[in-house]
Amino acid sequence: MSAEILRVHPDEPQQDRIDYIVACLRKGDVIALPTDTFYGLAVDPVNLHAVEQIYKIKTRQKHKPLSLLIASVSQAYELARDTDNLLDRLAERFWPGPLTIIVRAGTKLPLRSTANTGNVALRIPDAAIPRAVVECFGLPITATSANLQGAPECTHAASVRDQIGDRIPLIIDGGPTAHTQPTTIVDLSLGPGRWEILREGAIPTHEIVMVLQR
């Protein structure tokens, strides 16, 4: 059975369609939707059955935590613990945008949702559809890329359909994504004042360094 394709306006998402997406998430469905970088797989991160489905769909190694999309910096503080002003600096400069920040996870997330690492990767995407979904849902959503392990990431809904359209019930078509590079990943979970750039992506390393070393 192939996935339903639902067209949503990329800049002004229709509320009735956002409501439908949220209803699917509350049922435990896995949904593909566009972010500002690639299409991602969204589920309710506290629904452990739904989280398991993502690992099965992607044949992803279970020690790798899933990244989460949020709608505000205050939501980041609700999900994190032991943060310092490095998070503030990065968020002020690069959010919304293609920056993923790894922090120590607070108690609101099940340990399984962190792949038993105790860390969580967060970002506010510069894309209206996922932000509208998160705001309506009232919780973060997962954002791991909507592709099979080892296959190219998807920048169009048609690519998602071709790769995994027989494995998920719903694909949100919001047109092409704004970037064709992955997010830059910065790890702030190492302790107060410590950080590491784990991956350079759409944001160059030197821009991150300028913010963190000022």
N, C-alpha and C positions, 0 to 999 in steps of 0.2 A: 504494500500500500504506500503510495507516494504522499509526501507532505502537502498540506494546504499552503498555498502562497497568498499572503495578505499584503496588499499594497498600502503603505502608510506614507503620508507626506513627510519628507525628511526634515523640513524646517518648521512646519506647523502640524504636528501629529493630530489626527482627528480623535477627539475624546472617546467616541464610541468604540474605536478600534483599540485604543489604549486600554479601555475597560475590558475588552474581549481578551487581550493579551494577558492582563492581570488575572482574569478568571481562569485562564489556562494554567498560569503559574501556580495559582492556589490549588489547582487539581493535581499538581505534581508533574505537569508536562515539561518536556525539554523543548525550548523554542530557540530558533536561530534568528538573530536580529543584528542590524548594522550598528557598529560603533564608529568612532572617528578614524580608526585604523583598519581593522578587519571585521568581518562578521563574526559574532560570538555566540556561544551556546549559553542561554539564560535558564536558570532554575532558581527556585527558592533555596538559599544556602542552608537553611535549618531543616529542610526536608531531606533526610539522609537517603531515602530511597531515590529521590530525584538526583541527588549528587552522585549516587552510585551509577545511575543511568548514563551520566556524562562520561565517566571512566570507561564504561562498556562501549559506548558509541565511538569514542576516540581510540579505544584500546590503549588508554593512557596509563602510564605507571602510577600506581596508587600512592607512592611517596611524594608525588608532586602536588603541592597545594593549588587550588583554583583561585584565580584573581576575582575580585568583586568590583562591580560598578556601584558607585554611590552618587548622591545628588548634591551633597553639601559637605563642607569641611567639618561641621558639627557632627555629621554622621560618622566621619572618620574617627572622631574622638570617642563616640559611643562604642565603636567596635575595637578600639585600640587600648593598650595600656603602656605605661612606662614611656610615654612620648616626651620629646623636648622641643625646643624652638626650631630644630631643623625641619620638622614636619611643617610648621607654620611658614617657614621661608620658601620651601618648595611649593607648597599649596598656593601661596600668594602669587608666585611667579608663573607657575605652569598649569594650574588647574583653573577651568576645565582645559584638558589637553592630553596629549599622548604620553603621560608620565605615570608609571605604576610605582607606588611606594610600598615597600614591605615593612610592616611594623609588628610588634608583639600583639597577639590577639587577646582581646578582653574575654570576659565570661559569657557574652551574649551569643558567641558562636560555638557550636559543638566542636569538640576536638577533631572529630572525623572530617569536618569541613575544612580544617587546616591541614589535612593529610597527616594528622598527628604530629605536626611540627610545632604547634603553638604560635605560628606566625600567620599573618594574613596580608595579601597583596591588594591594595586599594587604588582606585583612581576615579576621578570625575571626568567622564568623556565629554569632548566638545562635539556632541551630537544630541539633537533634540529628542529623538525617539527613545533611547535608553534612559535618558534623564526623566522623561515624562513617565516611563514605566516605573522607575524606582520611586518617584514621588507619589504616584497613584498606589503602588503596592505597599509603600510604607516600610520597605525593607530593601537592603541591597540585593542585587542579583549577580549570579556568576557571569563571567565574561571570557572564559577560555575560548580560544579560537575555534570556529566552526569548521574544522577540517579533520580528516583522518590523520593519525600519527604518521609523520613522515611525508605527508602530502602538502602541497602548497596551501597557504592561507587564502581565504576567499575575500575578494573585494566587491563581488556582485552576488545577488541572491541566486542567480542561475548557477553559479559555481558551487554554492552550498547544495543546491538541489542535485547537481550532478554527482557530488561526492557522497552526501549523506541523506539525500531526500527520501530514501526508503527506511531511514532509521529514526526519524523524528516526525511529530505530527504537524508542525507549523513552522513556516519560514516567513519572516517579515521582510518584504521587499521595500527598502527605503532608498533604492538607487545605489550608485557606486559610493564607496567610502572615500573620505577626504584624503587619506594618506595611503600609501602603498608600502610603508615601512611599519614594523612593529613598534610598540611602545618602548621607550627607554625605561629601564628598571633600576631603581635605587633602593638599596637595603639599609633601613634605619633600625633594624632589630638587634644590632650588635652590642648596644649599650649606649649610655649617655654620651653625646658628642661624636659618636663613631658612625661611619657610613661607608658604603662601597657601591660603586656602579657595577651592576651585574650584567647589563646589556645596554649597548648604545643602539638607539633606534631613531625615531623621528626627531628627538631632541638631541643635539650634539653634546658630547661629553663636556666640552669646555664651557658650555652654558650652565650645566649643572654645577661644575666646580666653582664657577664665578659666584653662584648664589650661596653655596655651602661654605666657602672659605672667606666670605666677606667679613 
